[in-house]
């Protein structure tokens, strides 16, 4: 019930953010319309990552490893240039993941830092014997027998910090590469697991 309440709160805040964002756009623009800030020569150009995120308030991308599993789709909604909400849906061999949380970005130019907190859920995704035992994270929480039986469910609180490369000019403005280190705390077994991930986000 608590997890459902957190998820509903996330959806409510994200919906309000989208509504506010829609008010700032013209009536003939979609929320998925690419936003640009051009210089006098018509080149897309931003002074800092805050400048970029004040214009491009939605991000979509991919994450590899860490709390999201082997591979995940990630989405981000900017509340302001520094604060955002994120959500990810991931998968690995015989398991799936779901996560959401809050991210704070520090101001920078091409290189910037961030920190984040959130929750993540990892669950078995098939009934037969699978290969979830290949997951370094899951092996720290469950026994080999539990993983081979492919019947498990884990809930994590996570906190992390990361570094980002921000493309601030040209046709690829909005492309963001990141790497992060994350500490995961499993809420049922009180197990702490350090991990990390890399990924790509495109802000538009």
SELOTI-262972 format. One record per atom (N, C-alpha, C): residue in three letters; atom name; x, y, z. Coordinates in nm, 3 decimals. Atoms other than C-alpha are relative to their C-alpha. Example, Ala and Ser with C-alpha at 12.3 -4.5 7.8 and 13.67 -1.06 7.14 Angstrom:
  res  atom       xx       yy       zz
  ala     N    0.089   -0.119    0.000
  ala    CA    1.230   -0.450    0.780
  ala     C    0.090    0.120    0.000
  ser     N   -0.082   -0.119   -0.006
  ser    CA    1.367   -0.106    0.714
  ser     C   -0.077    0.109    0.073
# end
This chain:
  res  atom       xx       yy       zz
  unk     N    0.082   -0.120    0.000
  unk    CA    0.000    0.000    0.000
  unk     C    0.087    0.126    0.000
  unk     N   -0.088   -0.116   -0.003
  unk    CA    0.286    0.239    0.084
  unk     C    0.064    0.026   -0.136
  unk     N   -0.062   -0.016    0.132
  unk    CA    0.450    0.169   -0.253
  unk     C   -0.100    0.056   -0.101
  unk     N    0.103   -0.052    0.089
  unk    CA    0.121    0.235   -0.429
  unk     C   -0.020    0.149    0.024
  unk     N    0.017   -0.142   -0.032
  unk    CA    0.086    0.566   -0.245
  unk     C    0.114    0.083   -0.056
  unk     N   -0.116   -0.072    0.054
  unk    CA    0.439    0.670   -0.345
  unk     C   -0.012    0.013   -0.151
  unk     N    0.015   -0.003    0.146
  unk    CA    0.371    0.577   -0.708
  unk     C   -0.107    0.100   -0.042
  unk     N    0.108   -0.093    0.033
  unk    CA    0.043    0.772   -0.710
  unk     C    0.045    0.144    0.021
  unk     N   -0.051   -0.135   -0.025
  unk    CA    0.217    1.075   -0.557
  unk     C    0.093    0.044   -0.112
  unk     N   -0.091   -0.031    0.111
  unk    CA    0.486    1.057   -0.827
  unk     C   -0.079    0.037   -0.125
  unk     N    0.082   -0.028    0.117
  unk    CA    0.220    1.044   -1.100
  unk     C   -0.068    0.135    0.013
  unk     N    0.068   -0.127   -0.023
  unk    CA    0.035    1.338   -0.941
  unk     C    0.094    0.118   -0.023
  unk     N   -0.096   -0.110    0.015
  unk    CA    0.347    1.557   -0.922
  unk     C    0.043    0.013   -0.146
  unk     N   -0.040   -0.004    0.141
  unk    CA    0.454    1.460   -1.274
  unk     C   -0.110    0.059   -0.086
  unk     N    0.112   -0.053    0.077
  unk    CA    0.106    1.537   -1.406
  unk     C   -0.010    0.151    0.016
  unk     N    0.003   -0.145   -0.023
  unk    CA    0.112    1.882   -1.243
  unk     C    0.113    0.069   -0.075
  unk     N   -0.113   -0.057    0.073
  unk    CA    0.455    1.942   -1.396
  unk     C   -0.031    0.010   -0.148
  unk     N    0.038   -0.002    0.141
  unk    CA    0.326    1.847   -1.740
  unk     C   -0.103    0.109   -0.026
  unk     N    0.104   -0.101    0.019
  unk    CA    0.025    2.075   -1.691
  unk     C    0.062    0.140   -0.002
  unk     N   -0.067   -0.129   -0.003
  unk    CA    0.247    2.369   -1.595
  unk     C    0.082    0.022   -0.126
  unk     N   -0.081   -0.008    0.122
  unk    CA    0.475    2.291   -1.887
  unk     C   -0.087    0.032   -0.119
  unk     N    0.090   -0.023    0.113
  unk    CA    0.179    2.287   -2.126
  unk     C   -0.046    0.145   -0.005
  unk     N    0.042   -0.140   -0.003
  unk    CA    0.073    2.635   -2.009
  unk     C    0.106    0.091   -0.059
  unk     N   -0.109   -0.083    0.048
  unk    CA    0.415    2.766   -2.107
  unk     C    0.023   -0.015   -0.149
  unk     N   -0.017    0.022    0.143
  unk    CA    0.388    2.633   -2.462
  unk     C   -0.121    0.054   -0.074
  unk     N    0.111   -0.049    0.079
  unk    CA    0.170    2.759   -2.743
  unk     C   -0.101   -0.112   -0.020
  unk     N    0.109    0.097    0.009
  unk    CA   -0.163    2.588   -2.806
  unk     C    0.018   -0.098   -0.113
  unk     N   -0.019    0.092    0.112
  unk    CA   -0.044    2.430   -3.130
  unk     C    0.125   -0.086    0.015
  unk     N   -0.118    0.081   -0.024
  unk    CA    0.260    2.262   -2.970
  unk     C   -0.035   -0.121    0.084
  unk     N    0.013    0.121   -0.081
  unk    CA    0.272    1.908   -2.840
  unk     C    0.105    0.001    0.109
  unk     N   -0.100    0.012   -0.106
  unk    CA    0.451    1.824   -2.515
  unk     C    0.125   -0.070   -0.053
  unk     N   -0.113    0.070    0.059
  unk    CA    0.677    1.613   -2.740
  unk     C    0.072    0.082   -0.107
  unk     N   -0.067   -0.086    0.096
  unk    CA    0.772    1.906   -2.964
  unk     C    0.139    0.038    0.050
  unk     N   -0.137   -0.033   -0.038
  unk    CA    1.148    1.966   -2.962
  unk     C    0.011    0.149    0.025
  unk     N   -0.018   -0.140   -0.035
  unk    CA    1.232    2.293   -2.786
  unk     C    0.145    0.040   -0.026
  unk     N   -0.133   -0.046    0.036
  unk    CA    1.529    2.501   -2.900
  unk     C    0.022    0.144    0.041
  unk     N   -0.042   -0.137   -0.023
  unk    CA    1.718    2.814   -2.804
  unk     C    0.113    0.028   -0.099
  unk     N   -0.095   -0.025    0.108
  unk    CA    1.903    2.959   -3.103
  unk     C    0.075    0.131    0.021
  unk     N   -0.075   -0.125   -0.006
  unk    CA    2.180    3.218   -3.120
  unk     C   -0.027    0.083   -0.125
  unk     N    0.025   -0.092    0.111
  unk    CA    2.199    3.504   -3.371
  unk     C    0.026   -0.064   -0.135
  unk     N   -0.032    0.067    0.127
  unk    CA    2.339    3.268   -3.636
  unk     C   -0.089   -0.121   -0.025
  unk     N    0.091    0.112    0.018
  unk    CA    2.061    3.015   -3.591
  unk     C    0.051   -0.133    0.051
  unk     N   -0.057    0.123   -0.057
  unk    CA    2.275    2.762   -3.403
  unk     C   -0.058   -0.022    0.140
  unk     N    0.051    0.031   -0.133
  unk    CA    2.123    2.586   -3.102
  unk     C    0.115    0.008    0.100
  unk     N   -0.111   -0.027   -0.091
  unk    CA    2.334    2.702   -2.806
  unk     C   -0.053    0.033    0.139
  unk     N    0.036   -0.023   -0.140
  unk    CA    2.310    2.697   -2.424
  unk     C    0.127    0.029    0.079
  unk     N   -0.117   -0.040   -0.078
  unk    CA    2.544    2.856   -2.169
  unk     C    0.038   -0.106    0.102
  unk     N   -0.024    0.100   -0.105
  unk    CA    2.507    2.588   -1.897
  unk     C   -0.104   -0.111   -0.011
  unk     N    0.101    0.105   -0.005
  unk    CA    2.318    2.269   -1.820
  unk     C   -0.132    0.053    0.053
  unk     N    0.124   -0.061   -0.049
  unk    CA    2.066    2.482   -1.627
  unk     C   -0.072    0.074   -0.112
  unk     N    0.057   -0.071    0.114
  unk    CA    2.013    2.696   -1.936
  unk     C   -0.070   -0.098   -0.094
  unk     N    0.059    0.102    0.088
  unk    CA    1.949    2.382   -2.142
  unk     C   -0.128   -0.058    0.060
  unk     N    0.115    0.065   -0.063
  unk    CA    1.711    2.226   -1.888
  unk     C   -0.114    0.096    0.030
  unk     N    0.109   -0.097   -0.010
  unk    CA    1.515    2.549   -1.854
  unk     C   -0.082    0.002   -0.128
  unk     N    0.069    0.005    0.129
  unk    CA    1.425    2.503   -2.221
  unk     C   -0.051   -0.139   -0.032
  unk     N    0.034    0.139    0.031
  unk    CA    1.425    2.126   -2.265
  unk     C   -0.036   -0.070    0.131
  unk     N    0.046    0.043   -0.132
  unk    CA    1.215    1.991   -1.978
  unk     C   -0.037   -0.147    0.009
  unk     N    0.029    0.143   -0.001
  unk    CA    1.169    1.626   -2.074
  unk     C    0.121   -0.076   -0.053
  unk     N   -0.111    0.083    0.045
  unk    CA    1.438    1.360   -2.104
  unk     C   -0.041   -0.146   -0.011
  unk     N    0.025    0.143    0.020
  unk    CA    1.422    1.004   -2.237
  unk     C    0.132   -0.066   -0.038
  unk     N   -0.126    0.065    0.035
  unk    CA    1.700    0.749   -2.264
  unk     C    0.010   -0.143    0.048
  unk     N   -0.030    0.138   -0.037
  unk    CA    1.864    0.420   -2.169
  unk     C    0.103    0.000    0.112
  unk     N   -0.095    0.021   -0.108
  unk    CA    2.048    0.302   -1.858
  unk     C    0.049   -0.143   -0.004
  unk     N   -0.061    0.132    0.002
  unk    CA    2.288    0.008   -1.844
  unk     C    0.056   -0.032    0.138
  unk     N   -0.052    0.047   -0.127
  unk    CA    2.342   -0.176   -1.515
  unk     C   -0.057    0.074    0.120
  unk     N    0.041   -0.066   -0.123
  unk    CA    2.299   -0.068   -1.154
  unk     C   -0.135   -0.046    0.050
  unk     N    0.129    0.031   -0.061
  unk    CA    1.962   -0.052   -0.980
  unk     C   -0.107   -0.031   -0.103
  unk     N    0.103    0.018    0.103
  unk    CA    1.776   -0.070   -1.312
  unk     C    0.006   -0.136   -0.067
  unk     N   -0.013    0.129    0.066
  unk    CA    1.891   -0.419   -1.408
  unk     C    0.100    0.006   -0.114
  unk     N   -0.095    0.005    0.111
  unk    CA    2.078   -0.516   -1.721
  unk     C   -0.018    0.119   -0.094
  unk     N    0.029   -0.111    0.092
  unk    CA    1.906   -0.252   -1.941
  unk     C   -0.136    0.057    0.035
  unk     N    0.126   -0.064   -0.037
  unk    CA    1.633    0.003   -1.872
  unk     C   -0.028    0.121   -0.086
  unk     N    0.047   -0.126    0.057
  unk    CA    1.431    0.280   -2.031
  unk     C   -0.015    0.098    0.115
  unk     N    0.014   -0.100   -0.105
  unk    CA    1.452    0.599   -1.827
  unk     C   -0.065    0.126   -0.053
  unk     N    0.065   -0.125    0.033
  unk    CA    1.240    0.911   -1.829
  unk     C    0.023    0.101    0.110
  unk     N   -0.026   -0.105   -0.097
  unk    CA    1.291    1.246   -1.657
  unk     C   -0.085    0.122   -0.033
  unk     N    0.081   -0.121    0.015
  unk    CA    1.064    1.547   -1.602
  unk     C    0.061    0.108    0.086
  unk     N   -0.062   -0.110   -0.074
  unk    CA    1.225    1.877   -1.503
  unk     C   -0.107    0.080    0.073
  unk     N    0.085   -0.090   -0.078
  unk    CA    1.050    2.064   -1.221
  unk     C    0.054    0.142   -0.009
  unk     N   -0.071   -0.124    0.029
  unk    CA    1.305    2.343   -1.262
  unk     C    0.139   -0.043   -0.048
  unk     N   -0.128    0.045    0.056
  unk    CA    1.661    2.348   -1.403
  unk     C    0.084   -0.088    0.093
  unk     N   -0.081    0.078   -0.094
  unk    CA    1.801    2.190   -1.085
  unk     C   -0.069   -0.128    0.046
  unk     N    0.073    0.113   -0.059
  unk    CA    1.528    1.949   -0.973
  unk     C   -0.083   -0.074   -0.105
  unk     N    0.079    0.080    0.094
  unk    CA    1.364    1.663   -1.159
  unk     C   -0.049   -0.128    0.065
  unk     N    0.050    0.131   -0.038
  unk    CA    1.163    1.346   -1.115
  unk     C    0.041   -0.098   -0.108
  unk     N   -0.039    0.101    0.099
  unk    CA    1.282    1.026   -1.281
  unk     C   -0.077   -0.130    0.024
  unk     N    0.064    0.130   -0.005
  unk    CA    1.128    0.689   -1.358
  unk     C    0.074   -0.092   -0.096
  unk     N   -0.063    0.093    0.092
  unk    CA    1.277    0.376   -1.511
  unk     C   -0.067   -0.137    0.005
  unk     N    0.052    0.136    0.014
  unk    CA    1.159    0.037   -1.634
  unk     C    0.110   -0.083   -0.063
  unk     N   -0.113    0.077    0.048
  unk    CA    1.426   -0.227   -1.673
  unk     C   -0.024   -0.150    0.004
  unk     N    0.010    0.145    0.005
  unk    CA    1.492   -0.595   -1.721
  unk     C    0.138   -0.061   -0.003
  unk     N   -0.119    0.081    0.011
  unk    CA    1.755   -0.863   -1.695
  unk     C   -0.044   -0.143   -0.023
  unk     N    0.038    0.140    0.022
  unk    CA    1.764   -1.240   -1.743
  unk     C   -0.095   -0.050    0.109
  unk     N    0.103    0.055   -0.090
  unk    CA    1.442   -1.368   -1.581
  unk     C   -0.044    0.094    0.111
  unk     N    0.051   -0.093   -0.100
  unk    CA    1.372   -1.052   -1.382
  unk     C   -0.029    0.136   -0.064
  unk     N    0.033   -0.135    0.043
  unk    CA    1.228   -0.702   -1.419
  unk     C    0.024    0.099    0.112
  unk     N   -0.021   -0.104   -0.101
  unk    CA    1.282   -0.372   -1.240
  unk     C   -0.090    0.120   -0.029
  unk     N    0.076   -0.124    0.009
  unk    CA    1.086   -0.055   -1.170
  unk     C    0.056    0.095    0.104
  unk     N   -0.053   -0.095   -0.095
  unk    CA    1.218    0.260   -1.009
  unk     C   -0.050    0.141   -0.025
  unk     N    0.035   -0.141    0.013
  unk    CA    1.132    0.623   -0.941
  unk     C    0.066    0.077    0.112
  unk     N   -0.064   -0.080   -0.103
  unk    CA    1.277    0.910   -0.746
  unk     C    0.022    0.144   -0.041
  unk     N   -0.029   -0.143    0.016
  unk    CA    1.414    1.264   -0.727
  unk     C    0.149    0.017   -0.030
  unk     N   -0.139   -0.027    0.038
  unk    CA    1.733    1.403   -0.882
  unk     C    0.028    0.149    0.010
  unk     N   -0.047   -0.139   -0.005
  unk    CA    1.922    1.725   -0.810
  unk     C    0.124    0.012   -0.087
  unk     N   -0.114   -0.025    0.089
  unk    CA    2.157    1.854   -1.080
  unk     C    0.071    0.127    0.045
  unk     N   -0.080   -0.118   -0.031
  unk    CA    2.441    2.092   -0.995
  unk     C    0.035    0.072   -0.130
  unk     N   -0.025   -0.078    0.121
  unk    CA    2.509    2.375   -1.237
  unk     C    0.142   -0.023   -0.052
  unk     N   -0.129    0.016    0.065
  unk    CA    2.791    2.325   -1.485
  unk     C   -0.015    0.029   -0.148
  unk     N    0.007   -0.019    0.145
  unk    CA    2.877    2.356   -1.851
  unk     C   -0.005   -0.138   -0.065
  unk     N    0.002    0.130    0.067
  unk    CA    2.978    2.049   -2.049
  unk     C    0.009   -0.116    0.100
  unk     N   -0.008    0.101   -0.105
  unk    CA    3.057    1.855   -1.729
  unk     C   -0.074    0.051    0.123
  unk     N    0.073   -0.038   -0.120
  unk    CA    2.824    1.861   -1.429
  unk     C   -0.021   -0.123    0.088
  unk     N    0.023    0.107   -0.098
  unk    CA    2.741    1.656   -1.118
  unk     C   -0.147   -0.005    0.038
  unk     N    0.137    0.012   -0.049
  unk    CA    2.416    1.526   -0.973
  unk     C   -0.004   -0.092    0.121
  unk     N    0.027    0.095   -0.107
  unk    CA    2.274    1.342   -0.675
  unk     C   -0.146   -0.040   -0.011
  unk     N    0.137    0.048    0.011
  unk    CA    1.959    1.133   -0.647
  unk     C   -0.035   -0.092    0.115
  unk     N    0.054    0.096   -0.095
  unk    CA    1.740    0.938   -0.407
  unk     C   -0.126   -0.058   -0.063
  unk     N    0.120    0.061    0.057
  unk    CA    1.460    0.697   -0.488
  unk     C   -0.027   -0.138    0.055
  unk     N    0.033    0.137   -0.035
  unk    CA    1.308    0.353   -0.461
  unk     C    0.007   -0.084   -0.127
  unk     N   -0.009    0.092    0.113
  unk    CA    1.352    0.050   -0.683
  unk     C   -0.055   -0.135    0.041
  unk     N    0.056    0.132   -0.025
  unk    CA    1.175   -0.283   -0.710
  unk     C    0.055   -0.097   -0.104
  unk     N   -0.050    0.104    0.089
  unk    CA    1.319   -0.603   -0.857
  unk     C   -0.082   -0.126    0.024
  unk     N    0.092    0.114   -0.014
  unk    CA    1.097   -0.904   -0.926
  unk     C    0.027   -0.103   -0.109
  unk     N   -0.015    0.107    0.098
  unk    CA    1.109   -1.241   -1.101
  unk     C   -0.104    0.018   -0.109
  unk     N    0.090   -0.025    0.112
  unk    CA    0.952   -1.229   -1.446
  unk     C   -0.042   -0.125   -0.074
  unk     N    0.045    0.125    0.062
  unk    CA    0.902   -1.597   -1.532
  unk     C   -0.010   -0.107    0.107
  unk     N    0.026    0.105   -0.098
  unk    CA    0.791   -1.914   -1.356
  unk     C    0.104   -0.111   -0.002
  unk     N   -0.097    0.108    0.012
  unk    CA    1.057   -2.150   -1.483
  unk     C    0.135    0.036    0.057
  unk     N   -0.135   -0.025   -0.046
  unk    CA    1.419   -2.184   -1.384
  unk     C    0.068    0.098   -0.095
  unk     N   -0.059   -0.103    0.085
  unk    CA    1.604   -1.876   -1.508
  unk     C    0.145    0.023    0.033
  unk     N   -0.141   -0.030   -0.019
  unk    CA    1.944   -1.714   -1.506
  unk     C    0.020    0.128    0.080
  unk     N   -0.014   -0.119   -0.083
  unk    CA    1.881   -1.435   -1.254
  unk     C    0.121   -0.009    0.092
  unk     N   -0.119    0.017   -0.084
  unk    CA    2.174   -1.582   -1.058
  unk     C    0.121    0.071   -0.058
  unk     N   -0.110   -0.074    0.061
  unk    CA    2.398   -1.394   -1.302
  unk     C    0.006    0.145    0.047
  unk     N    0.004   -0.138   -0.047
  unk    CA    2.295   -1.064   -1.139
  unk     C    0.081    0.016    0.127
  unk     N   -0.082   -0.023   -0.119
  unk    CA    2.561   -0.939   -0.897
  unk     C   -0.080    0.061    0.113
  unk     N    0.084   -0.062   -0.103
  unk    CA    2.300   -0.730   -0.714
  unk     C   -0.087   -0.104    0.067
  unk     N    0.092    0.098   -0.057
  unk    CA    2.050   -1.013   -0.668
  unk     C    0.074   -0.108    0.079
  unk     N   -0.077    0.101   -0.074
  unk    CA    2.322   -1.255   -0.555
  unk     C    0.036    0.048    0.140
  unk     N   -0.029   -0.054   -0.133
  unk    CA    2.385   -1.020   -0.261
  unk     C   -0.122   -0.004    0.091
  unk     N    0.124   -0.003   -0.077
  unk    CA    2.021   -1.044   -0.152
  unk     C   -0.060   -0.139    0.018
  unk     N    0.066    0.131   -0.002
  unk    CA    1.900   -1.395   -0.237
  unk     C    0.101   -0.114   -0.011
  unk     N   -0.085    0.118    0.010
  unk    CA    2.045   -1.744   -0.207
  unk     C   -0.004   -0.054   -0.143
  unk     N   -0.002    0.063    0.132
  unk    CA    2.138   -1.948   -0.514
  unk     C   -0.127   -0.079   -0.025
  unk     N    0.123    0.080    0.015
  unk    CA    1.838   -2.174   -0.450
  unk     C   -0.120    0.090   -0.032
  unk     N    0.110   -0.092    0.026
  unk    CA    1.599   -1.876   -0.442
  unk     C    0.006    0.054   -0.143
  unk     N   -0.015   -0.052    0.136
  unk    CA    1.739   -1.741   -0.767
  unk     C   -0.026   -0.107   -0.105
  unk     N    0.025    0.108    0.095
  unk    CA    1.734   -2.078   -0.941
  unk     C   -0.149   -0.033   -0.008
  unk     N    0.145    0.024   -0.001
  unk    CA    1.370   -2.124   -0.835
  unk     C   -0.075    0.112   -0.072
  unk     N    0.056   -0.115    0.072
  unk    CA    1.307   -1.783   -0.996
  unk     C   -0.131    0.048    0.062
  unk     N    0.117   -0.053   -0.072
  unk    CA    1.063   -1.670   -0.730
  unk     C    0.052    0.094    0.108
  unk     N   -0.057   -0.096   -0.094
  unk    CA    1.182   -1.351   -0.561
  unk     C   -0.061    0.137   -0.025
  unk     N    0.058   -0.135    0.004
  unk    CA    1.079   -0.993   -0.491
  unk     C    0.081    0.085    0.098
  unk     N   -0.084   -0.084   -0.086
  unk    CA    1.308   -0.719   -0.355
  unk     C   -0.037    0.146   -0.016
  unk     N    0.029   -0.143    0.000
  unk    CA    1.244   -0.357   -0.259
  unk     C    0.121    0.074    0.056
  unk     N   -0.121   -0.073   -0.037
  unk    CA    1.530   -0.108   -0.238
  unk     C   -0.028    0.149    0.019
  unk     N   -0.017   -0.145   -0.007
  unk    CA    1.589    0.245   -0.116
  unk     C    0.138    0.029   -0.055
  unk     N   -0.130   -0.025    0.060
  unk    CA    1.870    0.401   -0.313
  unk     C    0.039    0.148    0.007
  unk     N   -0.056   -0.134    0.005
  unk    CA    2.093    0.704   -0.305
  unk     C    0.127   -0.005   -0.082
  unk     N   -0.118    0.005    0.086
  unk    CA    2.363    0.798   -0.548
  unk     C    0.047    0.137   -0.045
  unk     N   -0.055   -0.122    0.058
  unk    CA    2.578    1.056   -0.716
  unk     C    0.061   -0.035   -0.135
  unk     N   -0.046    0.029    0.134
  unk    CA    2.687    1.090   -1.074
  unk     C    0.066    0.119   -0.067
  unk     N   -0.062   -0.102    0.082
  unk    CA    2.875    1.284   -1.337
  unk     C   -0.061   -0.007   -0.139
  unk     N    0.067   -0.007    0.129
  unk    CA    2.727    1.399   -1.669
  unk     C    0.082    0.080   -0.101
  unk     N   -0.049   -0.082    0.110
  unk    CA    2.850    1.519   -2.005
  unk     C   -0.122    0.057   -0.071
  unk     N    0.113   -0.068    0.062
  unk    CA    2.609    1.777   -2.150
  unk     C    0.041    0.060   -0.134
  unk     N   -0.024   -0.063    0.131
  unk    CA    2.606    1.861   -2.521
  unk     C   -0.085    0.126   -0.006
  unk     N    0.069   -0.128   -0.013
  unk    CA    2.518    2.231   -2.520
  unk     C   -0.018    0.075   -0.131
  unk     N    0.011   -0.075    0.125
  unk    CA    2.543    2.330   -2.885
  unk     C   -0.011   -0.093   -0.119
  unk     N    0.007    0.074    0.126
  unk    CA    2.471    2.220   -3.239
  unk     C   -0.119   -0.092   -0.011
  unk     N    0.112    0.089    0.029
  unk    CA    2.243    1.956   -3.382
  unk     C   -0.022   -0.104    0.109
  unk     N    0.012    0.102   -0.105
  unk    CA    2.312    1.718   -3.090
  unk     C   -0.024    0.062    0.138
  unk     N    0.029   -0.064   -0.128
  unk    CA    2.228    1.973   -2.818
  unk     C   -0.114   -0.072    0.070
  unk     N    0.099    0.076   -0.076
  unk    CA    2.035    1.794   -2.546
  unk     C    0.043   -0.142    0.030
  unk     N   -0.054    0.133   -0.027
  unk    CA    2.236    1.472   -2.560
  unk     C    0.079    0.004    0.130
  unk     N   -0.062    0.005   -0.132
  unk    CA    2.355    1.373   -2.212
  unk     C    0.050   -0.142    0.028
  unk     N   -0.058    0.128   -0.042
  unk    CA    2.593    1.089   -2.120
  unk     C    0.029    0.007    0.149
  unk     N   -0.021   -0.004   -0.145
  unk    CA    2.616    0.991   -1.754
  unk     C    0.055   -0.131    0.053
  unk     N   -0.043    0.114   -0.078
  unk    CA    2.781    0.758   -1.510
  unk     C   -0.031    0.030    0.145
  unk     N    0.037   -0.024   -0.138
  unk    CA    2.677    0.711   -1.149
  unk     C    0.037   -0.118    0.089
  unk     N   -0.018    0.103   -0.102
  unk    CA    2.754    0.519   -0.832
  unk     C   -0.120    0.009    0.094
  unk     N    0.124    0.006   -0.077
  unk    CA    2.458    0.406   -0.623
  unk     C    0.017   -0.097    0.117
  unk     N    0.008    0.090   -0.114
  unk    CA    2.413    0.256   -0.277
  unk     C   -0.145   -0.043    0.015
  unk     N    0.134    0.056   -0.010
  unk    CA    2.110    0.026   -0.264
  unk     C   -0.016   -0.066    0.137
  unk     N    0.030    0.062   -0.128
  unk    CA    1.951   -0.076    0.069
  unk     C   -0.127   -0.083   -0.015
  unk     N    0.117    0.088    0.011
  unk    CA    1.718   -0.379    0.055
  unk     C   -0.080    0.010    0.129
  unk     N    0.080   -0.035   -0.117
  unk    CA    1.429   -0.301    0.290
  unk     C   -0.042   -0.118    0.085
  unk     N    0.045    0.117   -0.078
  unk    CA    1.338   -0.656    0.396
  unk     C    0.116   -0.067    0.073
  unk     N   -0.113    0.071   -0.059
  unk    CA    1.682   -0.804    0.462
  unk     C    0.110    0.094    0.050
  unk     N   -0.096   -0.101   -0.047
  unk    CA    1.865   -0.477    0.546
  unk     C    0.141   -0.027   -0.055
  unk     N   -0.125    0.025    0.069
  unk    CA    2.136   -0.557    0.293
  unk     C    0.039    0.124   -0.080
  unk     N   -0.048   -0.118    0.072
  unk    CA    2.349   -0.273    0.152
  unk     C    0.089   -0.045   -0.116
  unk     N   -0.068    0.045    0.121
  unk    CA    2.477   -0.309   -0.203
  unk     C    0.049    0.121   -0.080
  unk     N   -0.050   -0.106    0.089
  unk    CA    2.707   -0.065   -0.386
  unk     C   -0.001   -0.048   -0.144
  unk     N    0.005    0.036    0.141
  unk    CA    2.664   -0.062   -0.760
  unk     C    0.019    0.127   -0.084
  unk     N   -0.017   -0.115    0.089
  unk    CA    2.692    0.166   -1.062
  unk     C   -0.065   -0.023   -0.134
  unk     N    0.063    0.011    0.132
  unk    CA    2.548    0.238   -1.403
  unk     C    0.051    0.110   -0.091
  unk     N   -0.029   -0.102    0.101
  unk    CA    2.608    0.431   -1.723
  unk     C   -0.122    0.011   -0.091
  unk     N    0.116   -0.013    0.088
  unk    CA    2.359    0.566   -1.972
  unk     C    0.003    0.125   -0.086
  unk     N    0.019   -0.110    0.094
  unk    CA    2.235    0.818   -2.221
  unk     C   -0.141    0.055    0.016
  unk     N    0.130   -0.066   -0.003
  unk    CA    1.952    1.071   -2.193
  unk     C   -0.002    0.109   -0.107
  unk     N    0.016   -0.109    0.096
  unk    CA    1.821    1.302   -2.463
  unk     C   -0.110    0.092    0.051
  unk     N    0.096   -0.100   -0.046
  unk    CA    1.650    1.620   -2.341
  unk     C   -0.053    0.076   -0.121
  unk     N    0.059   -0.072    0.111
  unk    CA    1.406    1.778   -2.581
  unk     C   -0.106    0.098    0.045
# end
